[in-house]
Amino acid sequence: MVLNSILETVGINSTDYKPMIDRFAENLKTIIYYILLKGIDVFIYILRPLYIILIVYGLIKYSASGLNYRSRNILIGGLILAVFTEGVLPIILELLK
């Protein structure tokens, strides 16, 4: 409807260019979808070593210094990041596929 009126305003027959515009839109949707999936893969790739470092650092500092709340919070943050990276993000990735 809107596309036909825009093409008619410019003076183009919409029946000639509509399949080409539809293919372009489909290709653009496929490219954006692929970029989104690869972005999530890269995000998971970056977060894995980060949560491992946080958990190990939190365990070492928490066991070495006793009841230190900062070390405990680092450990809890690493565990939350691990659950998010290994639990939530793969579910989102599977829903997008």
CORURHU-V441414 format. One record per residue. RES is the residue in three letters. SS is DSSP state (alpha for helix, beta for strand, coil for the rest). D_FIRST is the distance of its C-alpha to the first C-alpha in whole Angstrom. Layout:
{{RES,SS,D_FIRST} {RES,SS,D_FIRST}}
//
This chain:
{{MET,coil,0} {VAL,alpha,4} {LEU,alpha,5} {ASN,alpha,5} {SER,alpha,6} {ILE,alpha,9} {LEU,alpha,10} {GLU,alpha,11} {THR,alpha,12} {VAL,alpha,15} {GLY,coil,15} {ILE,coil,14} {ASN,coil,13} {SER,alpha,10} {THR,alpha,12} {ASP,alpha,15} {TYR,alpha,14} {LYS,alpha,11} {PRO,alpha,14} {MET,alpha,16} {ILE,alpha,14} {ASP,alpha,14} {ARG,alpha,18} {PHE,alpha,18} {ALA,alpha,16} {GLU,alpha,18} {ASN,alpha,21} {LEU,alpha,21} {LYS,alpha,21} {THR,alpha,24} {ILE,alpha,26} {ILE,alpha,25} {TYR,alpha,26} {TYR,alpha,29} {ILE,alpha,30} {LEU,alpha,30} {LEU,alpha,32} {LYS,alpha,35} {GLY,alpha,35} {ILE,alpha,36} {ASP,alpha,39} {VAL,alpha,40} {PHE,alpha,40} {ILE,alpha,42} {TYR,alpha,44} {ILE,alpha,45} {LEU,alpha,46} {ARG,alpha,48} {PRO,alpha,51} {LEU,alpha,50} {TYR,alpha,51} {ILE,alpha,54} {ILE,alpha,55} {LEU,alpha,55} {ILE,alpha,56} {VAL,alpha,59} {TYR,alpha,60} {GLY,alpha,60} {LEU,alpha,62} {ILE,alpha,65} {LYS,alpha,65} {TYR,alpha,65} {SER,alpha,68} {ALA,alpha,70} {SER,alpha,69} {GLY,coil,70} {LEU,coil,67} {ASN,coil,65} {TYR,alpha,62} {ARG,alpha,60} {SER,alpha,61} {ARG,alpha,60} {ASN,alpha,57} {ILE,alpha,56} {LEU,alpha,57} {ILE,alpha,55} {GLY,alpha,52} {GLY,alpha,52} {LEU,alpha,52} {ILE,alpha,49} {LEU,alpha,47} {ALA,alpha,49} {VAL,alpha,47} {PHE,alpha,44} {THR,alpha,44} {GLU,alpha,45} {GLY,alpha,44} {VAL,alpha,40} {LEU,alpha,39} {PRO,alpha,39} {ILE,alpha,38} {ILE,alpha,35} {LEU,alpha,35} {GLU,alpha,35} {LEU,alpha,32} {LEU,alpha,30} {LYS,coil,31}}
//
